Amino acid sequence: MRALVVLLALATACSRAEPPSPTEGATAVALPPAPSAATAKPAEALASNAPAPAASSAAPHPRPPPEKAPKPPEALLESPPRPSLPHAGLRGPVDPSKDRQWLERLTSAPITEIVRNPGGATITLRVKFADGSRAVFKPEQKHSASNYRSEIAAYHVDRLLGFARTAAVAGRTIGFGHIVEQLEAAGVDPSFLERFRSEVPSQNGQVAGAMIAWHAGRLTNAEPPRGWTARLRTADPVASELERRLPEWSDLLVFDFLIDNTDRWSGGNVLALGGGGLIFLDNAAGFAPWRSSRGENTMNRVEPVCRFRKATRDALAAAGPASAAEAHLGSRLERSLAKDPLAPVLGKAQFAALDARVARLLEHVAECQRELGDGVVLLADAPPPPASSAD
């Protein structure tokens, strides 16, 4: 089972213990406000159920002082990614109104601690800021399918379409030597330090990566039952065990197809936050420039399904081929990503590929409507569930 981790906002491959079943009726978990420097306490590792790393036999070094914090990116903070049109109903469990303070923290807050994030096939690091809040840092890596740029782009797609199901993410650079000093101070295993030195590239002494907010709520398993997509391209009534989560699982399929994420269903990546709504966690396997533009690797997950939220279909139509060029999702994403500190995050071909996937998805939904009728294909939203007290 592939494991993941996150922070208030989310992250990548980490091992975790088997989570309990989701709690009924609790969704809309808000990200916590930044604590003051005077009162901040270390945040719990709420985004991961992974065990703490084993203690190293190496003697820890003194912890280095924080690096000089970079200047906050004014354009990103003044205009975080948000939907042009409301994505009505079925709120996700993340509160986008907290994005600005999180983006400021992720891009410019002083870092007081960096440790290894346990588990997973890729290198990820846990970061602690001066105010006590936490994040996960996914650095660029030489020999990995993990694409930190995909985490940044996936966050912007999530907000542009109004899903509210990813943590806030921003690009950031950290000094290579500073990370090594922090890891040595934490007493990490020498073999991991050697791996970090050999697999993580730096440019002008800086390591680029995605800084992902830490989730403020426990992650619980929300995997659909085996064979759940069977009969979802027919007019048959939806099985009772699918009814509650089907709109969210459908949105997850849509989201993964749009970002071309090939690693959702390897195990342990379908999760709910705080016992409530589904989250879109671990998006580093998307937006690979070498894959086909029309999503041949991910469309096979969507084709058996003819159940889509009407609000999702409408949001995509407003950003699809029938809209003005500047309203296309690729154009919107390009303008939004231009504000990230590590811009350009994606290339022109990737924005065009995204628009091709939007068009293909809308074609699929229209085909389902012709076969089965709007009443079967387009799911109406129930009122949003009550806010969770999981924080």
N, C-alpha and C positions, 0 to 999 in steps of 0.2 A: 504494500500500500504506500502510495506516495504521500509524503507528509508536507505540511506547509506551516507557515508562520506569518504573523503579521503584527501590526502594531495598530495604533489607532488608525488605523487604516490599513493596510494590509500587506501581504507579502508572499514569500515563496517557499518552495519545498522545505518543509521541516517535519520531523517525526512528531507524532502526538499520540497520547493514549486514546483508547476508544471512547468517544464522547457519548453522553446520554442522549435520549430521544428529546426532540425539541418540545418546549412547553407550549401548549395550545394558547392561541389568542394574544401573544405578546410580540409586537413588532416594533417599528419606529424607535430604535435606540439612538439617542443623540450622542455625538462625539462630545467628550468632556471639554470644558473651557480650560485654557492654560492656567495652571496654578501660579500663584505669585511666588517669587523667589524666596520669600520669607517663610511661606507655609508649605511649600512643595514637599511631598513625600514621594519616594520611588514608586512608580506605577507598578501594579501587579502585571505579570506576563499573561494578560487576559486573551491575547490573540493566539496563543499557542498552548497546547497541552503537553508540549514536549518536555521531557525531563531536563533538569539542569545539566550542563556539561560536566563530565567527570573532572575531578580536580587533577591538575597537571602536577607531575613530579618536579617540574621546573620551578625554581624559586622565582616568584613574581618580582618585577622591577617596580620602582616607584612610578606612580601614575603621572604622566606628563600633564602640564597645564593645558587648558583648552586652546585650540588654534584661534587666531583672530577670526571673528565671524565675518562672512561676506556681507555685502550690502544687500538689503532686501530688494527683490525685483518689483519696482513700482507698478509696471503695467500688469503683472500677474495679480498682485494684491488688490489693485484698484478694480480689476475686472476678472475675477475667477471664472472658469468655465461654467456656464449655466444654460439651460434650455431656452431657445428662442420662443418656443411655444410650450405651454404646460403639458406635462405627461400625466394626464388626469388619472386619479385613482391609484390604488395599490402602491402606496408609498414604500420605498425601500427603507431599511433599518438605519441608514446613515443620514445625519442631518447636515445638508450642504450649507446651511447658514453658518456653520463653524469652519468652513473651508478657509476663509481669509486668515484667521488666526493660526490655523494649521499650516497653511502655505508659508506664512511668515516664519514660523518655527522651523519647518522642514528645510527652508532655503537659507536661513541666516542665524538661527539660534546657536549659541556656543554649545559645543559637544563636550561633555565631561567624562564620558565612558564609552568605550567600544569593546564588545566582546564577541566571541564566536556565537553564531546562531546554530544550535545543535541540529543534527539531522539533515536530510536532504542530499541530493546529488550535486548541488551547486554551492558556491560560496556565498553565504549571506551573513550579515553582521547585525547584531543588536546595538542600538545607539541610545544613549541617555543624554538628555539635554540639561542645561543648567537649571531649568525650572522643574526638573523631576519627571517630565513627560518622556515618552519613548518612541522609537521608530525602528524600522528595519531598513538597512541599507543594502541594496543589491548592486554590487559593483560590476562594471564591464569585465568580461572574462574571455580568455583566448580560446578555450577549448570547450565551450558549453553552448547548448541550444538556448540557454537562458538569455533573454534579450531585455536588458533593463529599460531600453527605450519603449518597448511594448507596454511596460507597466505605466509609464507616463502617459502614453497615447491612450491606453485603455481607460484611465481615469477621466481624461477629457471626453472620450466618447460617452462614457457613463453619464457625465454631467450634461453634455449637450443634448442627449436624448431624455434626460430626466429620470433615469432609473434610480439614482441615489443608492447604489449598492456596492460601490468600491470605496476604499479609504482614500483620503487625499494623498496625492503623490506629486513630487516635484523633483527635477534634476538637481544634483549638487555635486561638487567636487570636494574631496578631502585629500590632504597631503598623504602621499604614500608612506613616507617615513613616520608621520604622526599615527597612522593606523597601526603600523608595525609596533611602535612604542606602546600604544594602548593595548595591543594584544599581548605583548610581552609583560606589561604591568598586570594583566589579567591572568597570567600564568598559563596561557593556552599551550596545548601540546606542540612540541617543536615540529612535528610532521605537518601540522596544519599551517604553521608559520611558513614552512618551506613551500607548501602547496600555494599559499597566498602569494608568496614572492614570485613563483614561477608561472602562475595562471592569471594573475591580475595585472593588466598593463597600466602604465602611467604615462602621462604626457606632461612634460615640464614639471615632473614631480607630483602631479595631481592625478587622483583616481576619480573617474567619472562614474556616476551611478544614479539609481532611483532611490529617493528617500521616501519611505512609505509609512504613513501614520499607523499607530498601534491601536488595534480595536479595543473599545471600551465595553467589553462584554464577552462572555464565554462563547466559544464556538461549539456548536452542536451538529451532529450528523443530520443531513437533510437529503441523503441519497435516495433517488426514486427506486421502487422495487424493480427487480430483474424483469426485463422485457416490457418496460412501462410504455414504450412507444408503439407496441403492437396494437392494432385496431384504432390508432389515432389518425389514420387517413381513411376512415370510414365514417358513416353517419351513426354508428353505434353509440349508445350513451357511454359517458366516461365512467370508468370503474370508480366506486366510492373511495377506494384508498388513494386515488389520484386527485380527486376533486379539489382538495384544499390547496395542494401545492402546484397543481398543473399550470395556472397562470404564471407562477414564478419560474418553474422549470422551462416553460415555453420561452419566457424572456431570457433565460440563461442560454438556451440554444441560439436565440437570435443574437445575443451579445457576442457569444463565442464565434458565431459565423462572421459577424461584422469585423471583429478584430483578428479573425483567422487563427484562433487559439486551438491548437491541436492536442492540448494536454489537460483537458478538464476531467476526462473520464478514466484516468489511470488509477484512481482510487484516492479517497480522502479529500477531494477538492470540491465537493458539493456540500456546503455548510450554511447553517443559519447562525445569526448573531444574537446573543442574549436570549436564546430560546424563542426568537421571533422570526423576522423575515430573512429570506435567503440573501446571502452576500455573494459578490463576484470576486473571489479571492484567488490570487496567484495567476497573473495574466502575462507571465514572461515568455510564453511560448507563442505569442501572436506577432503579427506584422513582420513576418520573416520575408525579406526582399527576394529571396530565391524561390519562393513558392508561387504557384499560379495565381493570377489576379482574381479569378472568379471563384476561388475557394473550393476547389475539387477535393481538398483534404478534409473539409469540415461540412460540406453540403450533405454528405451521406448521413449526418446526424439529424439534419433538418427535414430531409425528404419524407421520412415516414410519418411526419407530424402535420396535421391540418387543424391545429388549434392554436390560435394566436390572439393575444389581447388586441381589441379594437384600438385602444389608445396607442399601442405600440405600432400597429399598422399605420395609423394616421400620422404619427410622428415621423415614420420613415417616408411616407408619401410626401410629407412637407419638405423633406430633404432629399428626395429622389429625382429621377431623370425628368419628371414632368415639371419640376420647379425651376426657377431661374438659376443660372450657373452659380451665382454667388451664394445661393441657398443650399446647394448640394452639400451633403454631409462631409465630403472630402474637402470642400472649400472652407466650410465652417471649422473643421478640425485643423486645417492648415493655419488659419488665422489665430485659432486658440493656442495651438502649440508654439506659435512664434513668440509668445510671451514667456515661455519656460526658460530658465537660466541656461539650459544646455541646447537651446534651439540652434540649428534645425534638428528636430527629433526624428522626423521621417523625411523621405524623399518624395519628389513629385510623382513618381511611378506608384508609390504606396497610397497616395491620396486618390489617384485615378483607380487603383485596384479596389479601394474601399467603395468608391461610387459604383463600380461594376458589381460588387457584392450586394450593395443596397438594391440595385436594379434586379439582380437575380432573385433575391429574397422576395421582393414585391411580385415578381412573376410567379413564384411558387405559391404565394398567398392567393393571388388572383386565380391560379389554376385550381387550388383547393375550393375557392368560392364557386367556381363554375361547376365543379364536380358535386359539391355537397351543400352549397347554399350558405348565405351569410350567417343564418341562425346557428349552424353547426360550427363554422370556422371561426367566427369572430366572438371572442369571449368578452362579456360585459364584466365590469369590475364591481365587486362588492365595496361597501364603505371601508375606508382604511381601518385597520385594526387599532385598538387602543395603544397608546404609548407604553413601552415596557419600562419597568422599574429596575431592569437588570443593571443599570449603571450604579 
